[in-house]
Structures are given as C-alpha cells and as structure tokens.
Amino acid sequence: MNKVLVWSLRPAFKSKEQYVKRVASKILKVLKKEKVALEINLIDDRAMRKINRRYRGVDKPTNVLSFRESKDFPHPESKLKYLGEIYLSPDYIKKEARVNGITGYKLLITSLLVHGILHLLGYTHKNENDRIKMENKERQLLKFLMTNS
C-alpha cells in the first residue's frame, strides 16, 4: 500500500486534490512501486517562484518541481519509504495550457505528475542520454494511462 499526501496552499486548489492523488497513486501502481510515500503540494505562482529561485536559482514560477529524498528515509507519518515532494502550480499550468492551445488541462497535470514522479525515482534530463530515457518512459506511461483510464 502506498501513501500519497496532497496539500493545497489555497482553498481554490482543494478541488484538484482528489484527482492529483488518484493519478499519482495510479502512476505508482503502473510503475510497480509499493510501500512508498510521497507528498504533492499544490501552490500558487508566487510560492513556486520563491522555491524555484531558492533551489534552482531561477527567478520565475514553473509548472512542476520535484525534490527527491536522497536516502532510504521513512516518511514520518506513514513509515513507508519516502520518495520526496512534488510541487505543482495549478495557476501556472492553466496559463501554460491556454498559451499552448492545450485543451486537456487534466492531461497536462497527469503529464507533469509523471514527470515529477520519475524525477523522484531517479530519472533526470541532465544529459542527452538521460533525457531520451526519461522522455521515452514518460511517453510509455502516458500512453498506458490514457488508454487504461
């Protein structure tokens, strides 16, 4: 059994919590990850910008950030292996979807959850080879999730 905890910074994001939790749980199941915990935080652009600036040196908001737990650290609440934290900015994601002409807002959130969870599992895109592996895994997962929803 896995534990996915979802927190909202603003009351407006509360309505997205169950969807995010359900999708993240499904991703972990498809990846055959068991007895793990992760936290997902739904935050506004201001908070995302602050975190992005502090940890990545980029002074602007973004859609998703992941912070992987580097050791086999148990989650303090569940005692399961703690994978880490994912931060999503629903407002930024909505703007990004509109600018790029994407009508499937939930598809975009699903894609970003896949991306964030893969980072927590050690996937990166720091070099070309790693980027190709990660993108292939993302496509494979999204295709499976979209055809088996």
C-alpha positions in Angstrom: 0.0 0.0 0.0 1.3 3.4 -1.0 0.6 6.8 0.7 0.1 9.9 -1.5 -0.5 13.0 0.5 -1.7 16.1 -1.3 -1.7 19.6 0.2 -3.2 22.8 -1.1 -1.8 26.2 -0.4 -5.0 27.9 -1.5 -8.6 26.9 -1.0 -9.2 27.2 -4.7 -6.9 24.3 -5.3 -8.8 21.9 -2.9 -11.0 20.7 -5.8 -7.9 19.3 -7.5 -6.6 17.3 -4.6 -8.5 14.1 -5.2 -7.7 14.0 -8.9 -4.0 14.6 -8.2 -4.0 11.9 -5.5 -5.8 9.4 -7.7 -3.4 9.9 -10.7 -0.3 9.8 -8.6 -1.4 6.6 -7.0 -2.1 5.1 -10.4 1.3 6.1 -11.7 3.0 4.4 -8.7 0.9 1.3 -9.3 1.8 1.2 -13.0 5.5 1.6 -12.1 5.0 -1.3 -9.6 6.2 0.8 -6.7 4.9 -0.5 -3.4 5.2 0.7 0.2 6.3 4.2 -0.8 5.1 7.6 0.3 5.2 11.0 -1.5 3.9 14.4 -0.9 2.4 16.7 -3.5 1.9 20.3 -2.8 -0.5 22.5 -4.9 0.9 26.0 -4.6 0.4 29.4 -6.3 2.8 31.1 -8.7 4.4 33.3 -6.0 5.3 30.3 -3.8 6.6 28.4 -6.9 8.7 31.3 -7.9 10.2 31.5 -4.4 11.0 27.8 -4.3 12.4 27.8 -7.9 14.6 30.8 -7.0 15.9 29.3 -3.8 16.7 25.8 -5.0 17.4 26.2 -8.7 18.4 29.8 -9.0 15.7 30.6 -11.5 13.7 33.7 -10.6 10.3 32.7 -12.1 7.5 30.3 -11.5 7.3 27.0 -13.2 4.8 24.2 -13.6 6.4 21.4 -11.5 9.3 20.9 -9.2 10.4 17.6 -7.6 12.7 17.1 -4.6 13.9 13.6 -4.2 14.7 12.1 -0.9 18.3 11.0 -1.2 18.3 8.3 1.4 16.0 5.4 2.3 14.2 7.7 4.7 10.9 6.6 6.1 8.0 9.1 5.8 7.4 10.4 9.3 3.7 9.8 9.2 3.4 6.6 7.3 6.8 4.9 8.0 6.8 3.9 4.3 9.9 4.6 2.1 9.7 8.4 1.4 10.3 9.3 -2.2 10.1 13.0 -1.8 8.0 16.0 -2.6 6.4 17.3 -5.8 5.2 20.9 -6.2 2.6 21.8 -8.8 1.3 25.3 -9.6 -2.2 24.9 -10.9 -2.5 28.5 -12.0 0.7 28.3 -14.0 -0.3 25.0 -15.5 -3.7 26.5 -16.6 -1.9 29.6 -18.1 0.6 27.3 -19.9 -2.2 25.1 -21.3 -4.0 28.2 -22.6 -0.9 29.7 -24.2 0.0 26.4 -25.9 -3.6 25.7 -27.0 -3.9 22.6 -24.9 -7.5 21.8 -24.0 -6.8 18.8 -21.9 -5.9 20.5 -18.6 -6.1 17.2 -16.8 -3.8 15.6 -19.4 -1.2 18.3 -18.6 -1.4 17.7 -14.9 -1.1 14.0 -15.5 1.9 14.5 -17.7 3.6 16.8 -15.0 2.8 14.2 -12.3 4.5 11.5 -14.4 7.5 13.8 -14.9 7.7 14.7 -11.2 7.4 11.1 -10.0 10.0 9.9 -12.5 12.4 12.5 -11.0 11.7 11.2 -7.5 12.6 7.7 -8.8 16.0 8.9 -10.1 15.3 9.8 -13.7 16.9 13.0 -15.0 17.4 15.1 -18.1 20.8 16.5 -17.3 22.4 15.0 -20.4 21.1 13.8 -23.8 21.1 10.1 -23.0 19.3 10.6 -19.7 16.8 12.9 -21.3 16.0 10.4 -24.0 15.4 7.6 -21.4 13.2 9.9 -19.3 11.1 11.1 -22.3 10.7 7.5 -23.5 9.5 6.4 -20.1 7.1 9.5 -19.9 5.6 8.6 -23.3 5.2 5.0 -22.3 3.5 5.8 -19.1 1.2 8.5 -20.5 0.1 6.2 -23.3 -0.7 3.4 -20.8 -2.5 5.8 -18.5 -4.6 7.4 -21.3 -5.6 4.0 -22.8 -6.4 2.4 -19.4 -8.2 5.2 -17.6 
